[in-house]
């Protein structure tokens, strides 16, 4: 009956070391109000200086989003009063942003959806308000952080679409190395705009939802708001253009204020910053910083390495994991085996130790060697898991661990035959039962041989020799 329209405004903290227009550290977690100076606090007479590294990252994101890059990007003052905005204006971009008219392809379930990008613009962040009881505290460390805002067209339909978009976008900026994508720390934030209308009637009255610090909350908030607006239209009530907050404790949106329009901000050119015109050298550096993006990489993992969609989804989710995977394969390991180890035993060890793949003792070369030892018959899969534990504990190569711990698999039929003879001697009744036709007892004898060998006997050889000795 109704058609819904969703557009997102995503803000990311760029990983430049200093703020957008001054030399203060742009670093999360430092003591409150220690990374501030007269420039980012807006003292009279100070002059801003553009952070070229941050603007280069901005152009990189715009390029990754297939935007038309601006040959001359301008800065404007966006005027509004709020306690965490020390200058009472924000240096931002409006008329000439870094990029316009882009798009990105994302996966939503089994389908590929193209989402249009309205614009990408560079600006400075505000400070942070901390509400404690009946008072509010202000931390200006974040004021002036280099911030990039990406605005989509209203091409998404339901909360699940927005959640999928955010996950894809977060993956992309992490691949590019321009943002860590940590929504809990505020380095990636999202405001969602949603409207509904009768089918074919176009956009409805836009409502903005703020205070969304996870992709899951974005999904829940949008679906709630679509339901709320649908109920209002059913009751013939008027939907007003407003800004609402998401109350995660009550799972509902709540009114905050009437939605501002662009003219409410009284944009005018920033008099202290000239337009930025990227040089050919600058644009070449942007091109050189580009990497293979996640969507393309997933397709290549499937076509080039034979992974299924689900397997490729797991591998490509983090750039370092995808690089690690491909290094293992280039070292000779089977792709599906590498996926299996990374998604199961390695993942469990990382969770147990609290380490990341980047900072753990397991290297791509070590995992490839571990898989090779199994394929060569030197160790069993069970022993390999023990070796993996030792790699994490002792930070050594797998073959060295096998030599030091005596973990090399016994595959010599003669040596295994001697162990089998001892087991058969101790379990004569079981041997007779098998000869009488109870083949189910064969598994018991295999287990006894494996136990007697300390788990080192090659299972396939054990079964072959045991069958020959018992059944002839």
LINFEN-V635392 format. One record per residue. RES is the residue in one letter. PSI is psi in degrees with one decimal (999 if undefined). BURIAL is b if it has 9 or more other C-alpha atoms within 8 Angstrom, else e. Layout:
# LINFEN-V635392
res | psi | burial
RES | PSI | BURIAL
RES | PSI | BURIAL
This chain:
# LINFEN-V635392
res | psi | burial
X | -45.6 | e
X | 154.0 | e
X | 133.3 | b
X | 149.5 | b
X | 127.2 | b
X | 130.1 | b
X | 147.9 | b
X | 147.0 | b
X | 107.6 | b
X | 128.1 | b
X | 131.8 | b
X | 138.1 | b
X | 121.6 | b
X | 147.2 | b
X | 29.1 | b
X | 149.3 | b
X | -26.1 | e
X | 171.4 | b
X | 174.6 | b
X | -38.0 | b
X | 17.0 | b
X | 179.8 | b
X | 10.7 | e
X | 148.5 | b
X | 134.6 | e
X | 80.1 | b
X | 128.4 | e
X | 142.4 | e
X | -4.1 | e
X | 163.3 | e
X | 142.3 | e
X | 139.3 | e
X | 36.8 | e
X | -22.6 | e
X | 63.5 | b
X | 157.6 | b
X | 173.2 | e
X | -30.2 | e
X | -54.2 | b
X | -13.6 | b
X | -2.8 | b
X | 34.0 | b
X | 152.8 | e
X | 140.5 | e
X | -5.1 | e
X | 157.1 | e
X | 131.8 | e
X | 150.7 | b
X | 127.2 | e
X | 134.4 | b
X | 104.0 | b
X | -33.2 | e
X | -40.7 | e
X | -39.8 | b
X | -30.9 | b
X | -42.0 | b
X | -36.1 | b
X | -44.7 | b
X | -33.5 | b
X | -43.8 | b
X | -44.0 | b
X | -39.6 | b
X | -42.4 | b
X | -27.5 | b
X | 13.9 | b
X | 34.5 | b
X | 160.1 | b
X | 115.2 | b
X | 138.2 | b
X | 129.1 | b
X | -14.6 | e
X | 106.1 | b
X | 135.4 | b
X | 159.5 | b
X | 142.3 | b
X | 160.3 | b
X | 123.4 | b
X | 108.6 | b
X | 122.6 | b
X | 153.7 | e
X | 126.7 | e
X | 143.5 | e
X | -31.6 | e
X | 7.3 | b
X | 91.4 | b
X | -29.2 | b
X | -12.3 | e
X | 14.2 | b
X | 159.7 | b
X | 130.9 | b
X | 118.9 | b
X | -166.5 | b
X | 140.9 | b
X | -60.2 | b
X | -34.9 | e
X | 79.7 | b
X | 176.7 | b
X | -42.8 | b
X | 155.2 | b
X | 164.8 | b
X | 53.1 | b
X | -167.4 | b
X | 160.4 | b
X | 139.4 | b
X | 131.1 | b
X | 157.0 | b
X | 127.7 | b
X | 100.7 | b
X | -125.5 | e
X | 8.4 | e
X | 157.3 | e
X | 126.9 | e
X | 134.5 | e
X | 125.1 | e
X | 125.9 | b
X | 144.7 | b
X | 122.0 | b
X | -53.3 | b
X | 163.5 | b
X | 118.7 | b
X | 148.9 | b
X | 139.8 | b
X | -179.4 | b
X | 150.6 | b
X | 163.1 | b
X | 176.8 | b
X | -162.3 | b
X | 132.2 | b
X | 134.0 | b
X | 114.4 | e
X | 121.6 | e
X | 102.2 | e
X | -122.2 | e
X | 16.8 | e
X | 160.2 | e
X | 134.0 | b
X | 151.0 | e
X | 126.8 | b
X | 114.2 | b
X | 7.9 | b
X | -37.4 | b
X | -16.6 | b
X | 121.9 | b
X | -1.6 | b
X | 142.2 | b
X | 119.0 | b
X | 139.0 | b
X | 129.4 | b
X | 129.5 | b
X | 123.4 | b
X | 122.6 | b
X | 160.7 | b
X | 161.9 | b
X | 61.7 | b
X | -8.6 | b
X | 155.9 | b
X | -46.5 | b
X | 172.2 | b
X | -34.6 | b
X | -34.8 | e
X | -46.1 | b
X | -39.1 | b
X | -43.9 | b
X | -40.1 | b
X | -46.4 | b
X | -41.1 | b
X | -41.1 | b
X | -42.2 | b
X | -44.0 | e
X | -43.4 | b
X | -40.7 | b
X | -47.6 | b
X | -28.7 | b
X | -39.2 | b
X | -42.3 | b
X | -16.9 | b
X | 20.6 | e
X | -10.4 | b
X | 144.8 | b
X | -9.9 | b
X | 19.4 | b
X | 101.3 | e
X | -30.4 | b
X | -34.2 | e
X | -4.8 | e
X | 6.2 | e
X | -10.2 | b
X | 124.1 | b
X | 158.0 | b
X | 132.2 | b
X | 137.9 | b
X | 133.4 | b
X | 132.2 | b
X | 141.6 | b
X | 155.4 | b
X | 158.4 | b
X | 173.1 | b
X | 149.5 | b
X | 126.9 | e
X | -0.2 | e
X | 0.2 | e
X | -169.0 | e
X | 146.4 | b
X | -160.0 | e
X | 124.7 | b
X | 133.5 | b
X | 131.4 | b
X | 137.2 | b
X | 124.0 | b
X | -178.9 | b
X | 43.5 | e
X | 107.4 | b
X | 22.3 | b
X | 153.8 | e
X | -29.9 | b
X | -41.3 | e
X | -34.3 | b
X | -46.8 | b
X | -49.2 | b
X | -41.9 | b
X | -42.8 | b
X | -43.1 | b
X | -36.9 | b
X | -45.0 | b
X | -37.3 | b
X | -42.3 | b
X | -41.2 | e
X | -45.4 | e
X | -34.6 | b
X | -42.4 | b
X | -38.7 | e
X | -41.7 | b
X | -36.3 | b
X | -35.3 | e
X | 8.2 | e
X | 35.7 | e
X | 156.5 | e
X | 128.2 | e
X | 124.7 | e
X | 150.7 | e
X | 117.3 | b
X | 169.4 | b
X | 131.9 | b
X | 156.1 | b
X | 149.9 | b
X | 120.1 | b
X | 101.8 | b
X | -19.9 | e
X | -32.8 | e
X | -5.0 | e
X | 49.9 | b
X | 156.5 | b
X | 149.8 | b
X | 145.7 | e
X | 142.4 | e
X | -57.2 | e
X | 166.8 | e
X | 141.6 | e
X | 131.4 | b
X | 155.9 | e
X | 167.4 | e
X | -38.4 | e
X | -15.6 | e
X | -24.3 | e
X | -7.6 | b
X | 54.2 | b
X | 134.9 | b
X | 157.1 | e
X | 138.7 | e
X | 113.7 | b
X | -18.1 | e
X | 1.8 | e
X | 122.4 | b
X | 161.4 | e
X | 147.7 | e
X | 123.3 | e
X | 105.9 | e
X | 132.8 | e
X | 170.5 | e
X | -37.7 | e
X | -41.2 | e
X | -46.7 | b
X | -31.9 | b
X | -39.5 | e
X | -36.8 | e
X | -47.0 | b
X | -42.0 | e
X | -23.3 | e
X | -11.4 | e
X | 141.5 | b
X | 173.2 | e
X | 124.9 | e
X | 158.5 | b
X | -44.4 | b
X | -45.8 | e
X | -37.0 | e
X | -40.2 | b
X | -43.9 | b
X | -39.6 | e
X | -36.1 | b
X | -35.5 | b
X | -46.4 | b
X | -35.2 | e
X | -25.6 | e
X | 1.2 | e
X | 22.8 | b
X | 150.4 | b
X | 170.4 | e
X | -43.6 | e
X | -40.6 | e
X | -44.9 | b
X | -33.3 | b
X | -44.9 | b
X | -45.1 | e
X | -43.2 | b
X | -5.5 | b
X | -36.6 | b
X | 134.0 | b
X | -42.8 | b
X | -38.0 | e
X | -41.5 | b
X | -41.2 | b
X | -44.4 | e
X | -46.7 | b
X | -49.2 | b
X | -31.9 | e
X | -39.2 | b
X | -45.8 | b
X | -42.2 | b
X | -24.7 | e
X | 1.7 | e
X | -1.9 | e
X | 150.0 | b
X | 134.1 | e
X | -45.7 | b
X | -36.0 | e
X | -41.0 | b
X | -45.9 | b
X | -45.3 | b
X | -44.7 | e
X | -44.3 | b
X | -38.3 | b
X | -8.3 | b
X | -86.6 | e
X | -42.0 | b
X | -43.3 | b
X | -43.2 | b
X | -42.0 | e
X | -38.4 | b
X | -42.1 | b
X | -40.4 | e
X | -37.6 | e
X | -13.2 | e
X | 17.9 | e
X | 164.6 | e
X | 163.1 | e
X | -35.2 | b
X | -33.1 | e
X | 11.5 | e
X | 163.4 | b
X | -12.8 | e
X | 121.1 | b
X | 166.9 | e
X | -38.6 | b
X | -38.7 | b
X | -40.3 | b
X | -41.2 | b
X | -40.0 | b
X | -39.0 | b
X | -43.9 | b
X | -37.5 | b
X | -38.8 | b
X | -35.4 | b
X | -48.3 | b
X | -30.8 | e
X | -5.6 | e
X | 12.4 | b
X | -30.0 | b
X | 157.6 | b
X | 169.8 | b
X | -37.0 | e
X | -43.9 | e
X | -37.1 | b
X | -37.2 | b
X | -36.5 | b
X | -41.8 | e
X | -40.6 | b
X | -42.6 | b
X | -44.6 | b
X | -34.5 | b
X | -44.5 | b
X | -36.9 | b
X | -38.7 | e
X | -6.6 | e
X | 52.1 | b
X | 162.8 | b
X | 149.4 | e
X | -38.7 | b
X | -35.3 | b
X | -39.9 | e
X | -43.6 | b
X | -41.5 | b
X | -46.1 | b
X | -36.6 | e
X | -2.7 | e
X | 42.7 | e
X | 2.8 | b
X | 134.7 | b
X | 141.2 | b
X | 115.0 | b
X | 0.1 | b
X | 118.6 | e
X | -34.5 | b
X | -46.1 | e
X | -40.7 | b
X | -35.9 | b
X | -37.9 | b
X | -39.9 | e
X | -40.0 | b
X | -39.6 | b
X | -42.8 | e
X | -40.4 | e
X | -41.7 | b
X | -36.8 | b
X | -38.0 | e
X | -18.6 | e
X | 53.4 | e
X | -36.3 | e
X | -36.7 | e
X | -42.0 | b
X | -42.8 | b
X | -38.8 | e
X | -38.0 | b
X | -43.0 | b
X | -28.7 | b
X | -0.8 | e
X | -4.7 | e
X | 80.1 | e
X | -13.2 | e
X | -24.0 | e
X | -11.2 | b
X | -37.9 | e
X | -36.1 | e
X | -45.3 | e
X | -38.9 | b
X | -43.9 | b
X | -40.0 | e
X | -38.7 | b
X | -43.6 | b
X | -39.6 | b
X | -43.2 | e
X | -28.0 | b
X | 3.1 | b
X | 25.1 | e
X | 7.7 | e
X | -18.2 | b
X | 137.7 | b
X | 118.2 | b
X | -40.5 | b
X | -39.8 | e
X | -39.8 | b
X | -48.8 | b
X | -40.6 | b
X | -48.5 | e
X | -40.5 | b
X | -41.5 | b
X | -40.8 | b
X | -41.2 | e
X | -36.1 | e
X | -45.3 | b
X | -13.5 | e
X | 999 | e
